[in-house]
Amino acid sequence: MNISIIAVGSELLLGQIANTNGQYLSQLLNGIGHSVVEHAVIGDNPERLKRVFNTALDNNDAVILTGGLGPTKDDLTKHTVAEVLGRELVTDSAALEDIEQYFIKQNVEMTPNNRQQALVIEGAEVLENKFGMAPGMLVRHKDKKVILLPGPPKEMQPMAKNELLPYLLDGEQIIFSELLRFAGIGESKVETELLDLIDNQTNPTIAPLAGTHEVNIRLTANGETVENCKALIDPIKTEILKRIGDFYYGSDDIKLEQALMQNIERTFAIYDGVTDGDLYSRLKDFDQEDRLLGMLPHNNQFISNDLDIKRQLSISTNIVKDLYKSEVAISLLYNKDTVYLGVLKEGKLSVQHFKMIQQRNLLKHRTQNYVLIRLLNRLKSQ
């Protein structure tokens, strides 16, 4: 299919937020063999949306709209699309029940305008929203597909991948991709280690992709079903991980800090002499079980730079362990173009180190992924 993606929301045009939904959908849809041929961003204006939507519908096999499904007056997407398609809006009882239960659980009064989120276009196949309130929908209009998805990425992404994708496969020969994520290793090193596999690739194909302080490898297979594609990908994935698995932290949408927090069962604290607390902030965003107890910034009043580096690491890990009563203590220190990572676990201090250029911004940010992948290997649940 040729697909047009329309993002709705004045905040996108004002530059208040980036249109990451368009990027995500393009990767997802191209990965199963469809062609995203255009992107459009429209403000909260029904007349402009009608014009752009009509043009997209005339010239493409499918149109996907993101945003504008909420409870407020500027959430106009489904009303506008329903008008263009000549259909009514009806209340989806399952969606309404989910919304009502949400407010009951939160012990918050539900205002009448929240019922609007349960409205769907007549005849639509409703896409369940497991991470928010407004459902998505797929409308079959003549020989076209019209898809409406919520705007918040945390709702849109899982809905698109888990609820929408099955409707777009249709039993045809498809393309399926898995994105392997690596940190602490450079793109040139990855290519060197996998050169023979890359040179002899057929189905699946192997594409190294440089990210921000990490490297991704996209494995893409074509077959009759997703299961068939996965079966083609699995042996190549196994061979890749056999060679560079120490730097692998997960696939597809997972973040490195998320992978670490999902794989640690002990409490820990950090002494940070390198990243100015940024490492702590990244981890804390995914600390659902309150494993990360605290962070102490580097200060010469705690330890003297005159001591040898192992002694500094020993002192700093014991400081945060005693201060926060943690089971594991982590220390980051920098000395002579080298970052040192100390991990105090069960009374034993292990030390790793890696070279890092002394350019403050690069040191601060690049260090984080190098540290996180080492911590993942050192602390993941046994």
Disulfide bonds with the S-S distance in Angstrom:
none
